[in-house]
């Protein structure tokens, strides 16, 4: 029997819309995918492996990077994943989660106490500013057709 | 007997199977809780600041991005705020289509929570994907999970163009109207999932979990004659005893809700908690059934008769049962609308005329009341916005409930692993949405 594709799904700073699209795609694809996929990480679906990042064939990453902790975790994911896919607008372009990067001085002053108290990064980063990205699935939320094509490519 | 030397720390950095990121720290010394912090660990995206200076009519599509799962709730609440601000009264066709779109959201979102997040707890599994295909009951539930979600998903796609960040609903109407034939086609799909939801209601009716807060608390939500989630007056009732009797009910106009909500700073959380008129508060499905079960669709009331006898209830786990009943209501109410629609009139969205104004929109998001207040400049741009989300309103009760549960489990000498399982189950029963809770900076109410 062929080995299952080991995948991980990770969310950083975003609204997790692509996670929702992914769970909706499971509605019509789960019978097929469950035979071919091993979910190594997916906080939305299971508790296991929420502490330690394991080796994966494909890591899907949605959301932008707001903190040093998120940056370190993303680098760890990159180390453990053969292929890293940036999912959706926040991961690929940073927007709209990076909207504070473009705030005027008055708005920045208003949010400053929070940024300092919780040690936010000075600027919100897109995924490719932190690690090498192999594939992208653009859209807000991600484009379903492009995602499904990508799944087909890696499930062969 | 207690073990007096029982010392341990629980540190859950990322609670699984909830929407967004939350964490929990519990410090136990000599079998007593020394410290307990439930916090929202999502990183903020500062939407309240970001909407300033932008055109009010463009706000709904931006704020939909506050939350992936309930994006259409943010969309419709903010559309209502803008419409109220500019005295736009949507047509009856627009309201019917919005209700249909919204029932799709309730079906999809509650099904995600009940089947994917909560049901594995009842079966002692980590994930719905671990359900045993060779066990007839588990096999059936696995199929139910995805077929129910899909019908909700399709309902929102047909009416709104997409189930997440629906592109068609706009201020004053719809940018593109749905096809009548496509809407009519959904009736059979809805009828097909009805027996599945009756099965789900039975499961949660028979579930044994019980957690009642020692302190009195208020349940609040919109009260409307058709339980549509989108219209009505805010009703709040306070529990007076642990058997679930509710008294001291108040009706509050939508625009006055802000005066009753008191923001509480939680120093270790990225988001803010709330109290209602000084007392502990809860919003969401349990609150809605507690204050207005008589307004559910008549078919739902008939089919869920036994389960509805349990409401009003102060058992926090009954939020799950209440959500299952709300899915049934959304199916029955959708079928009623679909049967009644005979044509889709070609209506263009009503145009607004910019002016200096204030608008308030309140709707029932899947997890409870969602409040938008927009102050608008004479040129139609936003001067200031305030957004209060359900999970913020529930945060204090969630932490209090966890505290009481852990205290109780410690008194029964429960081990650390079991405590973690039970606490996560309780947190999931609230169906918290951290993406929503971490969108803003602060809200000050005078």
Interface residues (C-beta under 8 A of the other chain):
Chain A: X11 X12 X13 X14 X15 X16 X17 X18 X19 X20 X21 X23 X24 X26 X27 X28 X30 X34 X39 X43 X44 X45 X46 X47 X48 X50 X51 X66 X67 X70 X96 X97 X99 X100 X103 X107 X110 X111 X114 X118 X120 X140 X141
Chain B: X13 X14 X16 X17 X19 X20 X21 X42 X43 X44 X45 X46 X47 X49 X50 X52 X62 X65 X66 X67 X68 X69 X71 X108 X112 X116 X120 X126 X127 X128 X129 X130 X142 X146 X147 X149 X150 X153 X162 X163 X164 X165 X270 X424 X435 X441
